[in-house]
Amino acid sequence: MSLNETINTVLILKDKLKHIWTYTSRTWAREKPLTNGALSKTINHSVVHKFANMLMKHSYGILNHCDYKIHTSKLEGVNNKIKVIKEKHGFHDERYFSLKIIQAFAN
């Protein structure tokens, strides 16, 4: 019975975790149990404590999503484009490299 209670609580928390990405206010999101560390107090399990600590460690980046709705796919695209520029044109100096990046994103 206690195992079912733990699993049920983890499933509920999993559903609540999905809502982190819908918050629009950094202050409001900081008060939520998943971002302020209350998750680890809910369940007495080492894996859950480890996950809660990871959330706390990355809470600044998670809360940044409230202000900047940039997804990792766009960031990966930018990083890939910069990598292609570096491979194609080389890295002569910082000024040249930054001008090539600005030129690539001017279109």
Backbone torsions as a table, in degrees:
resi	resn	phi	psi	omega
1	MET	NA	-41.7	-179.4
2	SER	-67.3	-32.3	176.9
3	LEU	-64.1	-43.1	177.7
4	ASN	-62.5	-36.8	179.1
5	GLU	-64.6	-42.2	178.7
6	THR	-64.5	-46.3	179.7
7	ILE	-62.9	-41.8	179.1
8	ASN	-62.4	-43.2	180.0
9	THR	-65.5	-40.8	178.2
10	VAL	-63.4	-40.2	178.6
11	LEU	-64.9	-39.3	177.4
12	ILE	-64.9	-43.9	179.0
13	LEU	-65.3	-33.8	177.2
14	LYS	-62.0	-43.3	178.3
15	ASP	-65.7	-37.7	178.2
16	LYS	-68.6	-31.1	-179.7
17	LEU	-62.9	-33.3	178.8
18	LYS	-61.7	-27.6	-176.5
19	HIS	-77.1	-12.0	178.4
20	ILE	-55.7	-37.5	-174.8
21	TRP	-78.4	-4.5	178.6
22	THR	-98.9	-7.5	-178.4
23	TYR	-68.3	140.2	177.7
24	THR	-111.8	-13.3	179.8
25	SER	-113.7	123.2	179.5
26	ARG	-61.9	-41.9	-179.2
27	THR	-63.7	-44.1	-178.8
28	TRP	-67.1	-40.8	-179.3
29	ALA	-67.0	-32.6	-179.8
30	ARG	-65.3	-27.0	-178.4
31	GLU	-80.3	-12.3	-177.5
32	LYS	-72.4	145.9	-175.8
33	PRO	-59.6	-29.1	-176.8
34	LEU	-75.4	-22.8	-178.0
35	THR	-105.4	-12.6	-177.9
36	ASN	-106.1	9.3	174.4
37	GLY	94.4	-3.1	-179.7
38	ALA	-68.9	-16.4	178.3
39	LEU	-59.1	-43.1	-177.8
40	SER	-68.9	-22.9	178.6
41	LYS	-80.6	-19.2	-176.3
42	THR	-72.6	-40.6	-175.3
43	ILE	-126.6	135.4	178.0
44	ASN	-94.0	77.5	-177.9
45	HIS	-144.2	135.1	-173.5
46	SER	-63.2	-38.6	-179.1
47	VAL	-67.0	-39.3	178.9
48	VAL	-67.1	-39.3	176.9
49	HIS	-62.1	-41.5	179.0
50	LYS	-63.8	-42.3	178.7
51	PHE	-65.7	-41.7	179.0
52	ALA	-63.8	-39.0	177.0
53	ASN	-64.4	-38.3	177.3
54	MET	-64.2	-41.7	176.9
55	LEU	-61.4	-43.5	179.6
56	MET	-64.0	-39.6	-179.1
57	LYS	-65.3	-34.2	-178.0
58	HIS	-102.8	15.0	-175.6
59	SER	-62.8	-33.3	179.1
60	TYR	-60.0	-47.0	179.3
61	GLY	-67.3	-37.6	178.3
62	ILE	-65.1	-43.5	179.7
63	LEU	-70.2	-24.2	175.2
64	ASN	-62.1	-25.9	179.6
65	HIS	-63.2	-24.0	176.6
66	CYS	-65.0	-35.6	-178.1
67	ASP	-91.3	-36.3	-175.4
68	TYR	-125.9	106.0	-175.9
69	LYS	-86.0	55.0	178.6
70	ILE	-98.8	128.1	179.1
71	HIS	-92.9	159.5	-176.4
72	THR	-64.4	-24.7	-179.9
73	SER	-63.8	-40.4	177.6
74	LYS	-67.5	-41.7	178.9
75	LEU	-64.0	-40.3	178.1
76	GLU	-64.6	-36.8	176.7
77	GLY	-63.2	-42.9	177.5
78	VAL	-64.0	-46.5	179.0
79	ASN	-59.9	-40.5	179.6
80	ASN	-65.6	-41.4	179.8
81	LYS	-64.0	-40.4	178.0
82	ILE	-65.3	-38.9	178.6
83	LYS	-64.5	-39.3	178.1
84	VAL	-65.5	-40.8	177.7
85	ILE	-61.4	-42.5	-179.3
86	LYS	-63.7	-41.5	-179.8
87	GLU	-70.9	-37.0	-175.5
88	LYS	-77.3	-44.4	-173.3
89	HIS	-105.6	-13.7	-177.3
90	GLY	81.0	179.8	-177.9
91	PHE	-124.8	81.8	-177.5
92	HIS	-70.3	-54.5	174.6
93	ASP	-155.3	170.6	-174.9
94	GLU	-63.0	-41.0	-177.7
95	ARG	-63.4	-48.1	179.4
96	TYR	-60.3	-44.8	-178.9
97	PHE	-63.4	-44.1	179.8
98	SER	-66.4	-35.7	176.5
99	LEU	-65.0	-39.0	177.1
100	LYS	-64.6	-38.3	177.9
101	ILE	-66.9	-44.7	178.0
102	ILE	-61.4	-41.2	178.4
103	GLN	-62.7	-39.9	-178.3
104	ALA	-67.3	-32.8	-177.2
105	PHE	-97.1	3.8	179.8
106	ALA	-76.1	-21.3	-176.9
107	ASN	-72.4	NA	NA
